[in-house]
Amino acid sequence: MPFAMAADGTELYYRDWGTGVPVVLIHGWPLCGDMWEKQAEFLAQNGARVIVYDRRGFGRSDQPWQGYDYDTFAADLNTIMETLDLTGAVLVGFSMGGGEVVRYLAKYGSQRVVKAVLISSVTPFLLQTDDNPDGINIEDFQKIEGQILTDRPEFLKSFGLQFYGRSMIHHSVSEPVLEWTFGLALMASLHSTVAAAKAWASTDFRQDLPQIKIPVLVIHGASDETVPIDKSARKAIKLLTNATMTEYENQPHGLFMTATDRLNEELLRFIEVGTSMTKHMTASAVL
């Protein structure tokens, strides 16, 4: 299996599929890169080079004790970008993965990146503070932490229902999908699950977002109960200087599974695989 080594020696597992425009898919909490299977397959089949990696502490990557903060997460993403020498890339971050995208672009610039996508992202800042009064109360995050520490499997089982907006009468995803998601989440360590949750709950990206000048597509479910749209995407779009936003009506947090076809097609249009390949071929012919 291919691994990239981070600055502190942590090995990051990645997959590299297809040829064409590099698209880096960054997973959400508490899952791993496998959550992107429908997007990775579709984009690779339609002319993109798809790179999917597991965040430290999750999936097949190492599970170190330290490094569960967004500066380190962004540095890990930079490791992937440099190890594979990616240029002209599109970064796609889901949920807490949106934080990686934003912090990476703010810290490392866009020399290797031409576009970015934030899906169900935790940006700009979720925690309630004096200067963010309509954020989420810290006691709510502490309750989540307590539930994870007390019985992580039980928490993850119930979390999956909210994640996909599934109820007794609204089967947004199948029972096997819930079981698959549960299995992906259990691949992480208890420590990384808690530490990463603290990071996405408390990290402030409000100074990072205005620094991003490349085109950004913001996608969010209007019925997202995990990362409510009013506390995230509708605020983020106001801080970005070159962004468009699509709201998916009646869609929950995990819309990569509940609105797969729509999301895949929108990603493909935004990435402009065909246009980018044509430009590349034309430039090669001139040379």
N, C-alpha and C positions, 0 to 999 in steps of 0.2 A: 504494500500500500504506500502511496506517495505521502511524504510528510515534509513540511517546511519548518525550520527551526527558528523560533523567536529569539530575541536578544538574551533572554534569561535561560535559554536552553529548553524551553517548553516546545514539544513537537506538536505541530498543528496538522491534522489530517485534512487532505483536500482531494477533490476529483476534478479532472480537466477533460471535458468532453467537447468534441466537434471542432470546427474551424470557422473562422470569420471574426466578427466583432466580439471582443472579449466582454463577457457579462459576468460580473461577480455577484453571486447571490449570498446574502448574509442572513442567517436564520434568527428566529425569535426565541424568547425564553418560554419554557424551559426545555426546548427541543434541540435538534441538531440539524445539520445540513440536509438530512434525508427528508425533512418536511417539504423541500422544494421539488420532489420527484416529478410532479406533473409539469411544473414550469421548466425544469432542467431538460426533461425529455423533449418538450415542445420546442423550446428555443434552439436546442442543438439540432433538432430535425429541420429547423427552418433557417439555417444559415448562421447561427451564432456559435461562438466558442464559449462554453459555459463552465465557469469555475465555481464550485461549491465547497466551502470549508466548514469545519466544526470549530466553534469558539472554544478557547481553553476551558477545561473543566466539563466539556459536553461532548457527546458522541464518542468518536474514536480518538480525539485529541487527548493529550496529557491532562492530568488533573492536579496541577500544583496547588500549594496552599495560598500563594500570593498572586496578585495580578488581576484581581477582579474589579478593575476601575476602567473608566473610558479612555484615559490616556494610554493605558496598556492595551486595551482592546484595539484602539486605533493603531498602535504600534504593531500589533499582531497582523492587522489588515495590511499595513505597510510591508510587513515581511512577506505576505502572500504576493503583493503587487511586485515587489523587487525580485523575489525568488523566481517568479514566472516571467519577469521583465514585461509586464503588461503595459501597453500604451493604447490610447484611443478607447479606453474601457468605459463601460457603463456599470455603476455601482447600484445595486438594488438591496435595500435593507428593510426587513420586516420587523415591526414592533421594536424590541430593544436593539435590533440590528440597524434600525434607522439612526440610532445614536452613534454607532460606529461610523456610518457614512458621513454624518455631519461633523463629528470630531476629527475624522481623518482628513476631510477636505479643509477644515479650519487649520489643522496643524501641518499638513504635508502639501497642501495646495492641489491644484487640478492638472498638473503637468502630465499625469498619466490617465486622466479621466476627462471624458467629454460630456457625460450626462449622469444624472442620478435619479433614483426613484425611492420615495419613502412610502412604504405600505403599512398602514395601521401603526404608524410610528409613535414612539413615546415622546418625541420632541414636540415643543421646546422645553417644557419643564412641568412635571406632574405634581410635585410636592407643594402643599399649601404653606406659604410663608407670608410675611408682612407685605412683601411686594408681589406676591402671587396669591391673593386671598381666595380665589376661586379654584385653587388646586385641591388635591386630595389630602385629607387630614392624615398626619403621620400615624395616628392610632390605627387607621385602616391598614397601613403597610405593616405596622407592628403585629397586627392580628394575623396577617398572612404569614409573616415570619414565624410566629408562634405555632400556627397550624402545620407548617412545613416541618418544624423541628419536632413537633409532637407525633405526627403521623404523615410523613411525606406521601406515601402511596394513596392514603385516603384523600389528602388535599388534591393531589393530581387528578384523581378520578372525578371529583366534583368540579375542579377547574376546567376540565375538558368540556363539560356541558356548557358552561358560560362562554368559553373560548369559541365554540362553534354555534352558539345560540340554539342549542338543541334542548327541546322539551318533550313532554309526553305526547303532545299533539303536533309538534313541529320538528320533524326528523330532518334537520338540515344536513346531517351526515349520518352514515350507517353506524351500527354498533361496532363492526370491525374497524372502522376508521377511528373511533374513540379508543379502541384497544391498541391500535397501531400507534396513535399519538401518545398514549400512556406508556407504551414500551420505549418510545424515543426519549421521553422525559426521564424515565428511570435510568437511562444510560449515564446521566450526569451524576456527580457525587452530591451528597447532602450539602457539603460545604460550598461547592460552587453554585448550587441552586440558590442557597440563601444569599451568598455574597453577591451574585449577579443581580438578584432581585433588589438588593439594597442600592446597587449602582443605577439601575434604570429608574428606580423610584425617586432618587434624590439628586441626580445629575442635572445641572442647569445648562441647557444648550442655547440660551437666548443670545449670548454673545457670539456663538459660532455661526448661527444661521445667516446673519447678514453678510458674512465674509464669503459666502458661496455665490459665485457669479455665473457658473455654468447652468444650463437648463435643468430644472428639477421638476419631476412629476410627483405630485402628492396624491395618494389614493387612500381612502378611508371609508369604512362602513359606517353609515349613519346610525346604525343600531348597535354599534360596538359598546358593550358594557365593560370590557376589560380595560380598554384605553379609550374613554369617552371622547368623541370627536370634538366637542366644545372645549375640552381641556388640552387638546393636542393639535390635530391637523388644522382646525380653523384658526388657531393662534399661529401655528408655524407658517402658514401661507402668507401671513402679514409681515413676517420677518425676512422672508426670502425675496431676493431682488429679481429673480428670473424664473418664476415658477407658475405652473398651472395645477389645478386641483380637480379631481373627480371624486364625487361622493357616491357610494354605492348604497342606494336606498334599500332599507330592510336587511342589510348585510351585517353580520357580526364581526368579531375580531379576526377569526381564522378564515378570511375570505379566499385565501389561496386554495382552499378545498371546497368552500360553499359557492364560489363564483369563479370556478376555474377557467372556463372558456372565455368569459369576458375579460378576466385579468390577463390571461395569456395573450389574447389578441391585442389588448391595450399596450402591454409591454412590447410586443413585436412592432407595433406601429411607432411607439416612442423611440425604440432603439433604432428603427429605420435600417434593418439589416440589409434589405435589398439595395437601398440607396447607398449605404456605406460600402457595400461590396462593389457596386458599380463604380463609385468614385475611386476605390482602391485599384480596380482593374484598369480604369482609364489612366490613372497616374502611372501604373506599371508599364502600360503601353507606351506612354510618352517617354519614359526613361529608357 
